């Protein structure tokens, strides 16, 4: 049993292993979901008041019609006409289900989901057309931009909808960020926030979009040197619920501020002996968080080993820590490989994720000899900045 707070009206997914089902959640609604773990897809059952089981059936039976990628070879007006037909077809299907008799709010949100899913197809034309048509001379014209702007409408009923938010954020990036001003992800976030602050008049939509952008920046890159973001967020985002959501993300990252004591976690070597990061106190520690299924992680691995060899006589230890949940997969992957550095497997993911806010891998952590954080988002070994930073702290 769980109570969601302040969700509005949202599409969501229920996952069980690799399987999932689509659901719709609404403030004030009580629902019950049950299934047999041996046959999730065949037995999942959704119960709610007012006949809302019909919504569950619709969401898991009806899929949005794709616009074939090869159609991006068409001129934009023809492609746009095709997208319109797909959208109209999906709207007819939604109407035929007569779900407005069950939940008018769901129909309003689902209409928005359909609309902005196809609007995103139009937006992708500028990227897809040169590739599909093999036309490197193509540049979007005014008709393309005018079409996109028609969808850029502030709608309070859709602020919880992922498709709507993603579209509006991309509009902010497209029209608010000059190439020379958006050299880093943070620069891009700031120019998008400024565009939204200046161009979205509806206060609820403005606050929601600004809050999402601020949270995404903090989740991915931390809270160092974000004064301009804090100024924008503190000025425009006044809703207590949104403020609390941002503060939660900010405070979590604060644990990983440079200079703070390092969050600890436990990992196991190939012989089953356990270690914590604190066991290496007295040395600098450079940690590679990776997994056997992660392509970019595997690409970084040789560079990590090269750095370990380069600094083998210095007061630093290089730790390769696999985050594979299946120890067997990790052992099979490293079997027979002479890496020359300690190899560990961490299934202590709760402490690892909560302490370091691990949202993606590869991720590199750098800790000093006093067990304090140097960089919770250290440079990748393939980046020149990695050598520059290590040389600096090791006084090379």
C-alpha positions in Angstrom: 0.0 0.0 0.0 1.3 3.4 -0.9 -0.2 6.9 -1.0 1.2 9.3 -3.7 1.2 13.0 -2.8 0.6 15.9 -5.2 0.6 13.8 -8.4 -2.2 15.7 -10.2 -3.2 13.4 -13.1 -0.4 11.4 -14.6 0.3 8.5 -16.9 2.6 6.0 -15.2 4.1 2.5 -15.7 3.9 -0.5 -13.4 7.0 -2.6 -13.7 7.6 -6.2 -12.7 11.0 -7.4 -13.8 11.2 -6.6 -17.5 7.5 -6.5 -18.0 5.3 -3.4 -17.6 1.7 -2.2 -17.8 0.5 1.3 -18.3 -1.7 3.0 -15.7 -3.3 6.4 -15.0 -3.1 8.0 -11.5 -5.2 10.8 -10.3 -5.3 12.8 -7.0 -8.0 11.5 -4.6 -8.3 8.2 -6.4 -8.0 4.8 -4.7 -6.9 1.9 -6.9 -6.0 -1.7 -6.3 -3.6 -3.6 -8.5 -2.9 -7.3 -8.1 -1.1 -10.0 -10.1 0.4 -13.5 -10.0 4.2 -13.1 -10.1 4.5 -16.2 -12.2 2.4 -14.6 -15.0 2.4 -10.9 -14.6 1.1 -9.9 -18.0 -1.7 -12.6 -18.0 -3.0 -12.0 -14.5 -2.5 -8.3 -13.7 -5.9 -6.9 -12.5 -6.8 -3.2 -12.0 -9.7 -2.2 -9.7 -11.0 1.3 -9.1 -14.2 3.2 -8.5 -16.4 4.5 -11.2 -15.6 2.0 -13.9 -12.0 3.3 -14.4 -10.9 -0.3 -15.2 -11.8 0.7 -18.7 -9.0 3.3 -18.7 -6.5 0.6 -17.7 -7.8 -1.6 -20.6 -7.5 1.2 -23.1 -3.9 2.1 -22.1 -2.7 -1.5 -22.5 -4.6 -2.3 -25.6 -4.3 0.8 -27.7 -0.8 2.0 -29.0 0.0 5.2 -30.8 0.5 4.6 -34.5 4.1 5.3 -35.6 5.0 7.6 -38.4 7.4 5.5 -40.5 10.9 7.0 -40.3 11.3 6.8 -44.1 8.5 9.3 -44.5 10.8 12.0 -43.3 12.2 12.0 -46.8 9.0 13.8 -47.9 8.9 17.6 -48.1 7.9 19.0 -44.7 4.3 20.0 -45.7 3.6 16.4 -46.9 5.2 14.9 -43.8 3.2 17.3 -41.6 -0.1 16.3 -43.4 0.8 12.6 -42.8 1.4 13.3 -39.1 -1.9 15.1 -38.8 -3.7 12.1 -40.3 -2.1 9.8 -37.7 -3.1 12.1 -34.9 -6.7 12.4 -36.2 -6.8 8.6 -36.4 -5.7 8.2 -32.7 -8.2 10.9 -31.6 -11.0 9.0 -33.3 -10.0 5.8 -31.5 -9.9 7.7 -28.2 -13.4 9.1 -28.8 -14.8 5.7 -29.7 -13.8 4.3 -26.3 -16.2 6.8 -24.7 -13.9 7.4 -21.7 -15.2 10.8 -21.1 -18.1 9.0 -19.4 -15.6 7.5 -17.0 -13.1 10.3 -16.5 -13.1 13.6 -18.4 -9.8 14.5 -16.9 -8.2 11.3 -18.3 -9.6 12.2 -21.8 -8.1 15.7 -21.5 -4.7 14.4 -20.5 -4.7 11.6 -23.0 -5.7 14.0 -25.8 -2.6 16.0 -24.8 -0.4 12.9 -24.8 -1.5 12.1 -28.3 -1.1 15.6 -29.6 2.4 16.1 -28.2 3.6 12.7 -29.2 2.9 13.6 -32.8 4.2 17.2 -32.3 7.5 15.7 -31.3 7.5 13.7 -34.6 7.2 17.0 -36.4 10.0 18.5 -34.3 12.3 15.6 -35.2 11.9 16.3 -38.9 14.8 18.7 -38.9 17.1 16.0 -37.7 15.6 13.1 -39.5 15.1 14.6 -43.0 18.8 15.2 -43.9 19.6 11.6 -42.8 16.7 9.8 -44.5 16.7 12.0 -47.7 20.5 12.1 -47.8 20.2 15.8 -48.2 23.0 17.6 -46.3 22.0 21.0 -47.6 18.6 21.0 -45.9 17.9 23.7 -43.4 14.5 24.2 -41.6 12.4 27.0 -43.1 9.9 29.4 -41.5 7.0 26.9 -42.2 8.8 24.3 -40.0 9.3 26.8 -37.1 5.8 28.2 -37.4 4.3 24.8 -37.2 6.3 24.0 -34.0 5.3 27.3 -32.4 1.6 26.4 -32.9 2.0 23.6 -30.4 3.9 25.7 -27.9 0.8 26.6 -25.8 0.8 26.9 -22.1 -1.7 24.4 -20.7 -2.1 23.9 -17.0 -3.9 20.6 -17.5 -0.9 19.1 -19.1 2.0 20.1 -16.9 2.2 16.7 -15.3 2.4 15.1 -18.8 5.9 14.0 -19.9 5.2 14.4 -23.6 4.1 18.0 -23.0 6.9 18.9 -20.7 9.6 17.5 -23.1 8.1 19.3 -26.0 8.0 22.6 -24.2 11.5 22.2 -22.9 12.8 21.5 -26.4 11.0 24.6 -27.7 12.9 26.6 -25.0 16.1 25.0 -26.2 15.4 25.6 -29.8 14.3 29.2 -29.6 16.2 30.3 -26.4 19.7 28.9 -26.8 22.2 30.3 -29.2 24.9 27.8 -30.1 27.7 30.0 -28.7 25.8 30.5 -25.4 25.1 26.8 -24.7 28.5 25.2 -24.6 27.8 23.1 -21.5 24.7 21.3 -20.2 24.5 24.0 -17.4 24.6 26.8 -20.0 21.8 25.1 -21.9 19.7 24.7 -18.8 20.1 28.4 -17.9 19.2 29.7 -21.4 16.1 27.4 -21.4 15.1 28.6 -18.0 15.5 32.3 -19.1 13.4 31.6 -22.2 10.6 30.0 -20.2 10.7 32.8 -17.6 10.4 35.4 -20.4 7.9 33.7 -22.7 5.5 31.6 -20.6 2.8 33.8 -19.1 0.8 31.1 -17.3 2.4 31.0 -13.9 1.6 27.4 -13.1 3.1 26.2 -16.4 6.1 28.5 -15.9 6.8 27.2 -12.4 6.4 23.6 -13.4 8.8 23.8 -16.3 11.4 25.8 -14.5 11.3 23.3 -11.6 11.7 20.3 -13.9 14.7 21.9 -15.6 16.3 22.8 -12.2 15.8 19.3 -10.8 17.1 17.6 -13.9 20.3 19.7 -13.8 20.9 18.9 -10.1 20.1 15.2 -10.5 22.6 14.8 -13.3 25.4 17.3 -12.5 25.1 18.2 -8.8 25.0 21.6 -7.1 28.4 23.1 -7.6 28.5 26.6 -9.2 24.7 26.8 -9.9 24.1 30.3 -8.4 22.3 31.6 -11.5 20.0 28.5 -11.5 19.2 29.1 -7.8 18.5 32.8 -8.6 16.0 31.9 -11.3 14.4 29.1 -9.4 14.1 31.1 -6.2 12.6 34.1 -8.1 9.9 32.3 -10.1 9.2 29.0 -8.4 7.0 29.9 -5.4 4.7 26.9 -5.2 5.5 25.1 -1.8 5.1 21.7 -3.4 7.5 22.4 -6.2 10.0 24.1 -3.8 9.9 21.0 -1.6 10.6 18.7 -4.6 13.6 20.8 -5.6 14.9 21.0 -2.1 14.8 17.2 -1.7 17.0 16.8 -4.8 19.3 19.6 -3.7 19.7 18.3 -0.2 20.4 14.8 -1.4 23.2 16.1 -3.6 24.6 18.2 -0.8 25.8 14.9 0.8 28.2 14.7 -2.2 29.6 18.2 -2.0 33.4 18.6 -2.4 35.0 18.6 1.0 32.2 16.6 2.7 33.1 13.2 4.2 32.8 10.5 1.5 29.6 8.4 1.6 30.6 4.8 2.2 29.5 1.6 0.6 30.5 -2.0 0.6 31.8 -4.2 -2.3 33.2 -7.7 -2.7 36.3 -8.9 -4.5 36.5 -12.1 -6.6 37.2 -14.2 -3.5 34.1 -13.0 -1.7 36.0 -10.7 0.7 34.2 -7.5 1.5 35.7 -4.0 1.6 34.4 -0.5 2.2 35.8 2.6 0.5 36.9 3.7 4.0 39.3 0.8 4.0 41.5 2.7 1.6 41.7 5.8 3.8 45.2 7.3 3.6 45.3 7.1 -0.2 43.5 9.1 -2.9 40.8 6.9 -4.4 39.6 7.1 -8.0 36.5 4.9 -8.5 35.1 3.6 -11.8 31.4 2.6 -11.4 30.5 0.3 -14.4 28.5 -2.7 -15.4 28.9 -5.5 -17.9 25.9 -4.4 -19.9 27.0 -0.8 -20.2 28.7 0.0 -23.6 30.1 3.4 -22.6 31.5 1.8 -19.4 33.4 -0.8 -21.4 34.8 1.9 -23.7 36.2 3.8 -20.7 37.7 0.7 -19.1 41.0 0.6 -21.0 41.6 4.3 -20.4 41.0 3.7 -16.6 43.5 0.9 -16.6 46.0 3.1 -18.5 45.7 5.8 -15.8 46.1 3.2 -13.1 49.4 2.1 -14.7 50.5 5.7 -15.2 50.0 6.5 -11.5 51.0 3.1 -10.0 53.8 4.6 -7.9 51.7 7.5 -6.5 49.6 7.6 -3.4 46.4 6.7 -5.2 44.3 3.6 -5.7 42.1 2.8 -8.7 39.0 0.8 -7.9 36.9 -0.8 -10.6 33.5 -1.3 -9.0 30.9 -3.3 -11.0 27.2 -2.5 -10.2 25.9 -5.7 -11.7 23.2 -7.1 -9.6 24.1 -10.6 -10.7 27.6 -11.5 -9.3 27.8 -14.3 -11.8 27.7 -11.9 -14.8 30.5 -9.8 -13.3 32.7 -12.9 -12.6 32.2 -14.3 -16.1 33.1 -10.9 -17.7 36.4 -10.4 -15.8 37.4 -14.1 -15.8 40.9 -14.4 -17.5 41.3 -10.6 -17.8 44.5 -9.3 -16.2 43.5 -5.8 -15.4 46.2 -5.0 -12.8 43.8 -3.2 -10.5 41.4 -4.3 -7.8 38.1 -5.5 -9.2 35.0 -5.4 -7.0 31.2 -6.0 -7.3 28.8 -3.8 -5.3 25.3 -5.0 -4.6 25.1 -2.5 -1.7 23.2 -0.3 -4.1 21.0 1.5 -1.5 24.0 3.1 0.2 25.8 3.7 -3.1 22.9 5.3 -4.8 21.6 7.4 -1.8 25.1 8.6 -0.8 26.4 9.4 -4.3 23.1 10.0 -6.1 24.0 7.5 -8.9 21.5 8.0 -11.7 23.6 6.6 -14.6 26.9 5.0 -15.4 29.7 5.2 -16.2 30.3 7.4 -13.2 33.7 8.3 -11.7 34.3 9.4 -8.1 37.4 11.0 -6.6 38.2 10.9 -2.9 41.2 12.4 -1.0 43.4 10.6 1.5 41.4 11.9 4.4 38.2 10.3 3.0 36.7 13.5 1.8 35.1 14.2 -1.5 37.2 15.9 -4.2 34.7 15.4 -7.1 31.5 13.4 -7.1 31.4 13.7 -10.8 35.0 13.3 -11.7 36.2 13.4 -15.3 36.1 10.3 -17.4 39.5 8.6 -17.9 39.2 9.4 -21.7 39.0 13.1 -21.0 42.2 15.2 -20.8 40.8 16.8 -17.7 41.3 13.5 -15.8 45.1 13.7 -16.1 45.1 17.4 -15.3 43.1 16.8 -12.1 45.1 13.8 -11.0 48.4 15.6 -11.7 47.2 18.6 -9.7 46.1 16.7 -6.6 49.1 14.4 -6.6 51.4 17.4 -7.2 53.0 15.9 -10.3 
